[in-house]
Amino acid sequence: MSGEWSQKGDTSPGDRLRLVDATDGIVEGGIIPESASGQGVLLLADGSRFTGQLFGAKTWGEGELVFTTGMTGYQESLTDPSFAGQVLTFTYPLIGNYGIHAGTSESAGVWPRGVVVRHAMARPDHRDSISNLSDFLAFHSVPGIEAIDTRAITRRVREHGCVLCVFGPIEEEENLKQHLAQLSSPELEDLVDQVSINEAVIINEGATDNLGNPLPRIAAIDCGIKYNILRSLCCHFEVIWCPPNTTFSQVESYGVAALFCSNGPGDPAHPGKATMARNTLAEAVKANIPVMGICLGHQLLGLASGLQTYKMRYGHRGANQPCVDLENGRVWITSQNHGFAVADPENGMLAAHPSGACSPPGENLHGAQAKVRFVNANDRTVEGLDLVGRPVFTVQFHPEAAPGPHDAYPLFARFREVVDIHYGGMQ
């Protein structure tokens, strides 16, 4: 699961559940396994081969090779459940230079199945660091490989698209080749099920605003939610953190005023828990309650609106993605992490992966028309939707910006405003 919580002793209204951080085990004195060392080899499914040095856990890395362009925020990226199933390459050459910090992770675990860097800093330089990168990965059983030409990897992925890969000790290269030949795409797995919670919990029960007025209650559907998204929602709402298979009848029984759907990994058209969340969103729209979706939640709303989703050539992963608000022409710099996109109703599938992977044509499950609100300034892909005549909107990016810029943070306030207007300010 991406998220866990703990609570000790008696609680009173307004108390918040403590979110279990990926660093807690290290802080509490957990045993850190010996890190890997020695020469390693990274093999790509297209035949490319790179040699480097192993670090992190003593196990093979495998998955879909992707890259992220952020210069900081590596701890937040490593603990972002949207990276589940992937081997994460950092384009910035020095990773781990300010160490690992207690209480700043975005979930309870580390989600990439492997990490590729140019240089993993063994001795971080920060007074608050509790661990180096290698020990942090080893503690969470995630392998890494450094001294890799990450620029060459990035150019290859940008030109030819994301590709499966495997890495491990160089003396095991033949076994690695055989394993790679049999490796299947992690997108065939129900990744949402792997990273989401299993039961609903109220995070900030009895929450009130500065004047003592109760905050509106919302259900936050967890498809791989980041902690800072939960914290941001708690500034405006009383939040029930819900599993992705929560039905709309269950949502109604919680007495919520609105529904939120989170980021998450994998193919939005997967028939597992992602589809369950999509159906719940469609029912909420039909019931005319306010809905906001981000990242995977945006894609699921797109599918529920009869639009197709498709795999992108290399996706958007980083903290500097420019998006244009078509309503006023403003450009926002945003934090993103996704490999799938919603097809443009007029221009189709832009920046598509060479595989052509996409969802089949679908029907509109709720009857409202989706209008494109945001597009990416670089490739013009869809970055946000508004549903015409409904209190519903989505964005492809991460408004809470952990890591990343804060241009889009006011979208949480926009959602609160949508809720207040919808209920006439009575919530």
One Martini backbone bead per residue (centre of mass of N, CA, C, O) as a GRO file, in nm:
protein
  427
    1MET     BB    1   0.100   0.034   0.017
    2SER     BB    2   0.120   0.377   0.019
    3GLY     BB    3  -0.066   0.397   0.279
    4GLU     BB    4  -0.045   0.484   0.628
    5TRP     BB    5  -0.148   0.455   0.980
    6SER     BB    6  -0.153   0.621   1.306
    7GLN     BB    7  -0.291   0.581   1.652
    8LYS     BB    8  -0.280   0.731   1.979
    9GLY     BB    9  -0.505   0.716   2.186
   10ASP     BB   10  -0.697   0.968   2.236
   11THR     BB   11  -0.949   1.153   2.059
   12SER     BB   12  -1.038   1.449   1.886
   13PRO     BB   13  -1.171   1.679   1.722
   14GLY     BB   14  -0.925   1.736   1.457
   15ASP     BB   15  -0.769   1.504   1.457
   16ARG     BB   16  -0.488   1.340   1.307
   17LEU     BB   17  -0.362   1.116   1.125
   18ARG     BB   18  -0.076   0.937   1.107
   19LEU     BB   19   0.159   0.927   0.863
   20VAL     BB   20   0.347   0.688   0.724
   21ASP     BB   21   0.684   0.693   0.670
   22ALA     BB   22   0.957   0.578   0.482
   23THR     BB   23   1.159   0.666   0.739
   24ASP     BB   24   1.070   0.533   1.009
   25GLY     BB   25   1.249   0.277   1.026
   26ILE     BB   26   1.515   0.433   1.052
   27VAL     BB   27   1.449   0.611   1.297
   28GLU     BB   28   1.376   0.336   1.474
   29GLY     BB   29   1.633   0.132   1.404
   30GLY     BB   30   1.645  -0.019   1.158
   31ILE     BB   31   1.768  -0.256   0.956
   32ILE     BB   32   2.028  -0.216   0.722
   33PRO     BB   33   2.116  -0.342   0.453
   34GLU     BB   34   2.345  -0.432   0.252
   35SER     BB   35   2.482  -0.296  -0.009
   36ALA     BB   36   2.544  -0.284  -0.319
   37SER     BB   37   2.812  -0.392  -0.547
   38GLY     BB   38   2.970  -0.335  -0.825
   39GLN     BB   39   2.931  -0.442  -1.134
   40GLY     BB   40   2.693  -0.342  -1.383
   41VAL     BB   41   2.392  -0.408  -1.591
   42LEU     BB   42   2.201  -0.249  -1.855
   43LEU     BB   43   1.902  -0.371  -2.015
   44LEU     BB   44   1.736  -0.337  -2.318
   45ALA     BB   45   1.485  -0.440  -2.537
   46ASP     BB   46   1.652  -0.301  -2.794
   47GLY     BB   47   1.976  -0.382  -2.703
   48SER     BB   48   2.075  -0.205  -2.503
   49ARG     BB   49   2.393  -0.115  -2.327
   50PHE     BB   50   2.492  -0.070  -1.976
   51THR     BB   51   2.742   0.036  -1.755
   52GLY     BB   52   2.805   0.000  -1.388
   53GLN     BB   53   2.711   0.070  -1.047
   54LEU     BB   54   2.607  -0.071  -0.764
   55PHE     BB   55   2.314  -0.013  -0.553
   56GLY     BB   56   2.145  -0.081  -0.291
   57ALA     BB   57   1.987  -0.348  -0.349
   58LYS     BB   58   2.031  -0.713  -0.370
   59THR     BB   59   1.889  -0.684  -0.676
   60TRP     BB   60   1.690  -0.679  -0.932
   61GLY     BB   61   1.602  -0.473  -1.198
   62GLU     BB   62   1.260  -0.393  -1.317
   63GLY     BB   63   1.095  -0.250  -1.611
   64GLU     BB   64   1.002   0.064  -1.700
   65LEU     BB   65   1.173   0.305  -1.870
   66VAL     BB   66   1.224   0.621  -1.712
   67PHE     BB   67   1.206   0.987  -1.682
   68THR     BB   68   1.329   1.261  -1.474
   69THR     BB   69   1.386   1.636  -1.441
   70GLY     BB   70   1.443   1.685  -1.157
   71MET     BB   71   1.671   1.853  -0.932
   72THR     BB   72   1.466   1.790  -0.711
   73GLY     BB   73   1.285   1.553  -0.517
   74TYR     BB   74   1.373   1.245  -0.493
   75GLN     BB   75   1.211   1.146  -0.248
   76GLU     BB   76   0.930   1.206  -0.363
   77SER     BB   77   0.961   1.027  -0.614
   78LEU     BB   78   1.025   0.752  -0.477
   79THR     BB   79   0.732   0.789  -0.302
   80ASP     BB   80   0.568   0.777  -0.565
   81PRO     BB   81   0.317   0.565  -0.678
   82SER     BB   82   0.336   0.637  -0.994
   83PHE     BB   83   0.620   0.452  -1.011
   84ALA     BB   84   0.501   0.192  -1.036
   85GLY     BB   85   0.686  -0.047  -1.233
   86GLN     BB   86   0.949   0.132  -1.252
   87VAL     BB   87   1.244   0.267  -1.399
   88LEU     BB   88   1.426   0.532  -1.259
   89THR     BB   89   1.547   0.820  -1.426
   90PHE     BB   90   1.786   1.066  -1.363
   91THR     BB   91   1.896   1.356  -1.517
   92TYR     BB   92   2.022   1.447  -1.281
   93PRO     BB   93   2.353   1.376  -1.175
   94LEU     BB   94   2.287   1.451  -0.858
   95ILE     BB   95   2.199   1.203  -0.620
   96GLY     BB   96   2.180   1.266  -0.265
   97ASN     BB   97   2.316   1.542  -0.160
   98TYR     BB   98   2.078   1.591   0.088
   99GLY     BB   99   1.952   1.330   0.133
  100ILE     BB  100   1.749   1.195   0.394
  101HIS     BB  101   1.423   1.282   0.527
  102ALA     BB  102   1.223   1.313   0.778
  103GLY     BB  103   0.880   1.335   0.691
  104THR     BB  104   0.906   1.378   0.338
  105SER     BB  105   0.730   1.176   0.226
  106GLU     BB  106   0.460   1.037  -0.002
  107SER     BB  107   0.491   0.763   0.166
  108ALA     BB  108   0.561   0.430   0.295
  109GLY     BB  109   0.729   0.398   0.020
  110VAL     BB  110   0.908   0.249  -0.253
  111TRP     BB  111   0.822   0.220  -0.611
  112PRO     BB  112   1.039   0.165  -0.774
  113ARG     BB  113   1.225  -0.116  -0.933
  114GLY     BB  114   1.438   0.112  -1.004
  115VAL     BB  115   1.761   0.298  -1.019
  116VAL     BB  116   1.895   0.569  -1.226
  117VAL     BB  117   2.230   0.713  -1.225
  118ARG     BB  118   2.515   0.893  -1.238
  119HIS     BB  119   2.525   0.997  -0.917
  120ALA     BB  120   2.560   0.861  -0.595
  121MET     BB  121   2.557   1.001  -0.294
  122ALA     BB  122   2.728   0.886  -0.010
  123ARG     BB  123   2.776   1.195   0.119
  124PRO     BB  124   2.577   1.391   0.255
  125ASP     BB  125   2.487   1.762   0.273
  126HIS     BB  126   2.304   1.762   0.574
  127ARG     BB  127   2.184   1.810   0.893
  128ASP     BB  128   1.896   1.632   0.841
  129SER     BB  129   2.018   1.377   0.765
  130ILE     BB  130   1.957   1.002   0.796
  131SER     BB  131   2.051   0.925   0.495
  132ASN     BB  132   2.130   0.761   0.222
  133LEU     BB  133   2.032   0.644  -0.077
  134SER     BB  134   2.126   0.347  -0.059
  135ASP     BB  135   2.000   0.278   0.219
  136PHE     BB  136   1.710   0.348   0.148
  137LEU     BB  137   1.680   0.137  -0.074
  138ALA     BB  138   1.764  -0.113   0.089
  139PHE     BB  139   1.535  -0.092   0.301
  140HIS     BB  140   1.320  -0.120   0.033
  141SER     BB  141   1.429  -0.324  -0.190
  142VAL     BB  142   1.593  -0.125  -0.394
  143PRO     BB  143   1.762  -0.090  -0.679
  144GLY     BB  144   2.083   0.032  -0.817
  145ILE     BB  145   2.244   0.244  -1.080
  146GLU     BB  146   2.557   0.379  -1.168
  147ALA     BB  147   2.752   0.528  -1.404
  148ILE     BB  148   2.546   0.638  -1.613
  149ASP     BB  149   2.429   0.742  -1.929
  150THR     BB  150   2.157   0.941  -1.899
  151ARG     BB  151   2.154   1.097  -2.166
  152ALA     BB  152   2.129   0.854  -2.357
  153ILE     BB  153   1.868   0.745  -2.238
  154THR     BB  154   1.693   0.994  -2.284
  155ARG     BB  155   1.725   1.008  -2.591
  156ARG     BB  156   1.611   0.727  -2.648
  157VAL     BB  157   1.327   0.770  -2.520
  158ARG     BB  158   1.242   1.023  -2.682
  159GLU     BB  159   1.263   0.879  -2.967
  160HIS     BB  160   1.134   0.563  -2.895
  161GLY     BB  161   1.053   0.520  -2.607
  162CYS     BB  162   0.947   0.332  -2.379
  163VAL     BB  163   1.119   0.057  -2.202
  164LEU     BB  164   1.223  -0.234  -2.121
  165CYS     BB  165   1.410  -0.357  -1.825
  166VAL     BB  166   1.737  -0.464  -1.685
  167PHE     BB  167   1.932  -0.515  -1.371
  168GLY     BB  168   2.275  -0.617  -1.269
  169PRO     BB  169   2.511  -0.820  -1.246
  170ILE     BB  170   2.748  -0.881  -1.488
  171GLU     BB  171   2.779  -1.199  -1.428
  172GLU     BB  172   2.441  -1.211  -1.499
  173GLU     BB  173   2.373  -1.139  -1.800
  174GLU     BB  174   2.241  -1.390  -1.926
  175ASN     BB  175   2.005  -1.403  -1.724
  176LEU     BB  176   1.901  -1.120  -1.786
  177LYS     BB  177   1.828  -1.169  -2.081
  178GLN     BB  178   1.619  -1.391  -2.029
  179HIS     BB  179   1.437  -1.221  -1.850
  180LEU     BB  180   1.374  -0.994  -2.054
  181ALA     BB  181   1.234  -1.180  -2.270
  182GLN     BB  182   0.994  -1.244  -2.037
  183LEU     BB  183   0.904  -0.963  -1.993
  184SER     BB  184   0.638  -0.778  -1.870
  185SER     BB  185   0.424  -0.538  -1.848
  186PRO     BB  186   0.317  -0.355  -1.573
  187GLU     BB  187   0.038  -0.261  -1.709
  188LEU     BB  188  -0.096  -0.554  -1.665
  189GLU     BB  189  -0.118  -0.468  -1.388
  190ASP     BB  190  -0.270  -0.388  -1.071
  191LEU     BB  191  -0.135  -0.110  -0.950
  192VAL     BB  192  -0.356   0.024  -0.782
  193ASP     BB  193  -0.384  -0.212  -0.580
  194GLN     BB  194  -0.081  -0.192  -0.472
  195VAL     BB  195  -0.107   0.141  -0.368
  196SER     BB  196  -0.365   0.110  -0.199
  197ILE     BB  197  -0.602   0.113   0.013
  198ASN     BB  198  -0.853  -0.102   0.197
  199GLU     BB  199  -0.969   0.132   0.390
  200ALA     BB  200  -1.156   0.357   0.537
  201VAL     BB  201  -1.061   0.700   0.649
  202ILE     BB  202  -1.051   0.958   0.876
  203ILE     BB  203  -0.831   1.219   0.904
  204ASN     BB  204  -1.018   1.504   1.004
  205GLU     BB  205  -1.220   1.489   1.227
  206GLY     BB  206  -1.402   1.781   1.278
  207ALA     BB  207  -1.325   1.993   1.092
  208THR     BB  208  -1.232   2.344   1.090
  209ASP     BB  209  -1.231   2.662   1.066
  210ASN     BB  210  -1.133   2.972   1.194
  211LEU     BB  211  -1.458   3.001   1.296
  212GLY     BB  212  -1.572   2.692   1.354
  213ASN     BB  213  -1.655   2.574   1.090
  214PRO     BB  214  -1.747   2.321   0.915
  215LEU     BB  215  -1.618   2.115   0.695
  216PRO     BB  216  -1.645   1.972   0.417
  217ARG     BB  217  -1.718   1.655   0.300
  218ILE     BB  218  -1.489   1.417   0.151
  219ALA     BB  219  -1.393   1.191  -0.104
  220ALA     BB  220  -1.078   1.013  -0.138
  221ILE     BB  221  -0.957   0.853  -0.406
  222ASP     BB  222  -0.722   0.583  -0.399
  223CYS     BB  223  -0.464   0.537  -0.666
  224GLY     BB  224  -0.188   0.683  -0.532
  225ILE     BB  225  -0.158   0.881  -0.308
  226LYS     BB  226  -0.034   1.173  -0.183
  227TYR     BB  227   0.020   1.327   0.109
  228ASN     BB  228   0.001   1.631   0.012
  229ILE     BB  229  -0.283   1.602  -0.091
  230LEU     BB  230  -0.417   1.546   0.177
  231ARG     BB  231  -0.323   1.806   0.316
  232SER     BB  232  -0.456   2.001   0.116
  233LEU     BB  233  -0.748   1.905   0.158
  234CYS     BB  234  -0.751   1.963   0.476
  235CYS     BB  235  -0.768   2.282   0.434
  236HIS     BB  236  -1.091   2.245   0.307
  237PHE     BB  237  -1.154   1.952   0.439
  238GLU     BB  238  -1.320   1.668   0.519
  239VAL     BB  239  -1.143   1.351   0.504
  240ILE     BB  240  -1.206   1.057   0.314
  241TRP     BB  241  -1.013   0.777   0.283
  242CYS     BB  242  -1.036   0.580  -0.017
  243PRO     BB  243  -1.077   0.325  -0.198
  244PRO     BB  244  -1.106   0.242  -0.540
  245ASN     BB  245  -1.367   0.034  -0.472
  246THR     BB  246  -1.560   0.251  -0.413
  247THR     BB  247  -1.878   0.305  -0.408
  248PHE     BB  248  -2.135   0.524  -0.445
  249SER     BB  249  -2.304   0.419  -0.209
  250GLN     BB  250  -2.077   0.458  -0.005
  251VAL     BB  251  -2.036   0.755  -0.045
  252GLU     BB  252  -2.323   0.834   0.043
  253SER     BB  253  -2.301   0.707   0.336
  254TYR     BB  254  -2.079   0.936   0.423
  255GLY     BB  255  -2.188   1.228   0.358
  256VAL     BB  256  -2.087   1.372   0.104
  257ALA     BB  257  -2.019   1.664  -0.110
  258ALA     BB  258  -1.763   1.518  -0.251
  259LEU     BB  259  -1.519   1.423  -0.514
  260PHE     BB  260  -1.193   1.264  -0.520
  261CYS     BB  261  -0.920   1.195  -0.757
  262SER     BB  262  -0.618   1.051  -0.795
  263ASN     BB  263  -0.332   0.952  -0.842
  264GLY     BB  264  -0.138   0.706  -1.047
  265PRO     BB  265  -0.073   0.403  -1.188
  266GLY     BB  266  -0.085   0.317  -1.509
  267ASP     BB  267  -0.358   0.200  -1.679
  268PRO     BB  268  -0.671   0.343  -1.697
  269ALA     BB  269  -0.796   0.076  -1.863
  270HIS     BB  270  -0.784  -0.112  -1.647
  271PRO     BB  271  -1.003  -0.370  -1.517
  272GLY     BB  272  -0.970  -0.293  -1.235
  273LYS     BB  273  -0.962  -0.044  -0.997
  274ALA     BB  274  -0.973   0.182  -1.204
  275THR     BB  275  -1.258   0.111  -1.311
  276MET     BB  276  -1.403   0.143  -1.045
  277ALA     BB  277  -1.339   0.445  -1.015
  278ARG     BB  278  -1.470   0.537  -1.276
  279ASN     BB  279  -1.763   0.451  -1.201
  280THR     BB  280  -1.787   0.636  -0.955
  281LEU     BB  281  -1.750   0.901  -1.105
  282ALA     BB  282  -1.992   0.871  -1.296
  283GLU     BB  283  -2.207   0.863  -1.070
  284ALA     BB  284  -2.142   1.142  -0.952
  285VAL     BB  285  -2.211   1.305  -1.203
  286LYS     BB  286  -2.505   1.207  -1.228
  287ALA     BB  287  -2.562   1.326  -0.926
  288ASN     BB  288  -2.438   1.620  -0.910
  289ILE     BB  289  -2.150   1.621  -0.786
  290PRO     BB  290  -1.860   1.724  -0.695
  291VAL     BB  291  -1.555   1.701  -0.904
  292MET     BB  292  -1.205   1.589  -0.870
  293GLY     BB  293  -0.918   1.539  -1.090
  294ILE     BB  294  -0.590   1.380  -1.090
  295CYS     BB  295  -0.430   1.247  -1.333
  296LEU     BB  296  -0.570   0.960  -1.316
  297GLY     BB  297  -0.842   1.097  -1.254
  298HIS     BB  298  -0.851   1.244  -1.525
  299GLN     BB  299  -0.851   0.989  -1.705
  300LEU     BB  300  -1.109   0.859  -1.586
  301LEU     BB  301  -1.295   1.093  -1.669
  302GLY     BB  302  -1.240   1.065  -1.967
  303LEU     BB  303  -1.355   0.780  -1.997
  304ALA     BB  304  -1.641   0.853  -1.876
  305SER     BB  305  -1.670   1.070  -2.134
  306GLY     BB  306  -1.569   0.893  -2.403
  307LEU     BB  307  -1.270   0.899  -2.396
  308GLN     BB  308  -0.952   0.837  -2.480
  309THR     BB  309  -0.662   0.649  -2.402
  310TYR     BB  310  -0.290   0.679  -2.401
  311LYS     BB  311   0.029   0.610  -2.482
  312MET     BB  312   0.320   0.765  -2.439
  313ARG     BB  313   0.629   0.794  -2.542
  314TYR     BB  314   0.743   0.945  -2.236
  315GLY     BB  315   0.600   1.157  -2.106
  316HIS     BB  316   0.548   1.333  -1.783
  317ARG     BB  317   0.849   1.410  -1.583
  318GLY     BB  318   0.829   1.677  -1.355
  319ALA     BB  319   0.873   2.051  -1.261
  320ASN     BB  320   0.842   2.195  -1.590
  321GLN     BB  321   0.541   2.198  -1.700
  322PRO     BB  322   0.371   2.362  -1.948
  323CYS     BB  323   0.046   2.521  -1.911
  324VAL     BB  324  -0.261   2.603  -2.079
  325ASP     BB  325  -0.519   2.826  -2.029
  326LEU     BB  326  -0.785   2.857  -2.251
  327GLU     BB  327  -0.954   3.083  -2.101
  328ASN     BB  328  -0.678   3.304  -2.051
  329GLY     BB  329  -0.364   3.213  -2.141
  330ARG     BB  330  -0.230   3.097  -1.907
  331VAL     BB  331   0.084   2.996  -1.768
  332TRP     BB  332   0.179   2.689  -1.617
  333ILE     BB  333   0.394   2.549  -1.382
  334THR     BB  334   0.438   2.191  -1.352
  335SER     BB  335   0.373   1.887  -1.186
  336GLN     BB  336   0.470   1.557  -1.318
  337ASN     BB  337   0.335   1.193  -1.355
  338HIS     BB  338   0.308   1.048  -1.676
  339GLY     BB  339   0.220   0.794  -1.954
  340PHE     BB  340  -0.070   0.901  -1.993
  341ALA     BB  341  -0.355   1.009  -2.199
  342VAL     BB  342  -0.591   1.222  -2.326
  343ALA     BB  343  -0.772   1.249  -2.591
  344ASP     BB  344  -0.837   1.467  -2.825
  345PRO     BB  345  -1.141   1.541  -2.962
  346GLU     BB  346  -0.991   1.669  -3.232
  347ASN     BB  347  -0.660   1.565  -3.239
  348GLY     BB  348  -0.614   1.328  -3.057
  349MET     BB  349  -0.310   1.145  -3.049
  350LEU     BB  350  -0.050   1.286  -2.883
  351ALA     BB  351   0.255   1.173  -2.834
  352ALA     BB  352   0.275   0.877  -2.914
  353HIS     BB  353   0.340   0.558  -2.890
  354PRO     BB  354   0.462   0.320  -3.105
  355SER     BB  355   0.257   0.091  -3.008
  356GLY     BB  356  -0.048   0.220  -2.982
  357ALA     BB  357  -0.152   0.230  -2.705
  358CYS     BB  358  -0.505   0.189  -2.617
  359SER     BB  359  -0.819   0.254  -2.578
  360PRO     BB  360  -1.118   0.183  -2.644
  361PRO     BB  361  -1.393   0.279  -2.752
  362GLY     BB  362  -1.632   0.478  -2.572
  363GLU     BB  363  -1.871   0.570  -2.342
  364ASN     BB  364  -2.085   0.785  -2.200
  365LEU     BB  365  -2.163   0.754  -1.846
  366HIS     BB  366  -2.311   1.067  -1.778
  367GLY     BB  367  -2.377   1.297  -2.032
  368ALA     BB  368  -2.146   1.490  -2.025
  369GLN     BB  369  -1.947   1.743  -2.149
  370ALA     BB  370  -1.617   1.762  -2.259
  371LYS     BB  371  -1.373   2.022  -2.194
  372VAL     BB  372  -1.094   2.174  -2.283
  373ARG     BB  373  -0.868   2.363  -2.064
  374PHE     BB  374  -0.586   2.213  -2.086
  375VAL     BB  375  -0.251   2.245  -2.226
  376ASN     BB  376   0.043   2.161  -2.355
  377ALA     BB  377   0.297   2.371  -2.469
  378ASN     BB  378   0.468   2.150  -2.625
  379ASP     BB  379   0.236   1.905  -2.735
  380ARG     BB  380  -0.089   1.961  -2.679
  381THR     BB  381  -0.184   1.804  -2.461
  382VAL     BB  382  -0.403   1.701  -2.234
  383GLU     BB  383  -0.450   1.881  -1.894
  384GLY     BB  384  -0.773   1.943  -1.896
  385LEU     BB  385  -1.115   1.937  -1.760
  386ASP     BB  386  -1.452   2.030  -1.835
  387LEU     BB  387  -1.787   2.008  -1.737
  388VAL     BB  388  -2.067   2.091  -1.881
  389GLY     BB  389  -2.279   2.205  -1.626
  390ARG     BB  390  -2.066   2.102  -1.409
  391PRO     BB  391  -1.897   2.036  -1.088
  392VAL     BB  392  -1.635   1.966  -1.296
  393PHE     BB  393  -1.276   1.883  -1.274
  394THR     BB  394  -0.949   1.854  -1.437
  395VAL     BB  395  -0.599   1.741  -1.396
  396GLN     BB  396  -0.278   1.615  -1.486
  397PHE     BB  397  -0.154   1.749  -1.256
  398HIS     BB  398   0.020   1.851  -0.944
  399PRO     BB  399  -0.088   2.092  -0.724
  400GLU     BB  400   0.097   2.039  -0.460
  401ALA     BB  401   0.400   2.020  -0.522
  402ALA     BB  402   0.564   1.712  -0.455
  403PRO     BB  403   0.745   1.822  -0.632
  404GLY     BB  404   0.749   2.180  -0.709
  405PRO     BB  405   0.554   2.410  -0.813
  406HIS     BB  406   0.275   2.661  -0.715
  407ASP     BB  407   0.070   2.748  -0.936
  408ALA     BB  408  -0.170   2.508  -0.877
  409TYR     BB  409  -0.269   2.520  -0.577
  410PRO     BB  410  -0.552   2.686  -0.611
  411LEU     BB  411  -0.731   2.437  -0.698
  412PHE     BB  412  -0.836   2.367  -0.417
  413ALA     BB  413  -0.995   2.631  -0.385
  414ARG     BB  414  -1.169   2.587  -0.633
  415PHE     BB  415  -1.312   2.337  -0.526
  416ARG     BB  416  -1.438   2.473  -0.282
  417GLU     BB  417  -1.598   2.680  -0.449
  418VAL     BB  418  -1.766   2.475  -0.604
  419VAL     BB  419  -1.904   2.358  -0.356
  420ASP     BB  420  -2.030   2.619  -0.242
  421ILE     BB  421  -2.196   2.695  -0.492
  422HIS     BB  422  -2.359   2.434  -0.522
  423TYR     BB  423  -2.471   2.477  -0.202
  424GLY     BB  424  -2.498   2.789  -0.133
  425GLY     BB  425  -2.295   2.802   0.126
  426MET     BB  426  -2.399   2.549   0.333
  427GLN     BB  427  -2.134   2.362   0.399
   0.00000   0.00000   0.00000
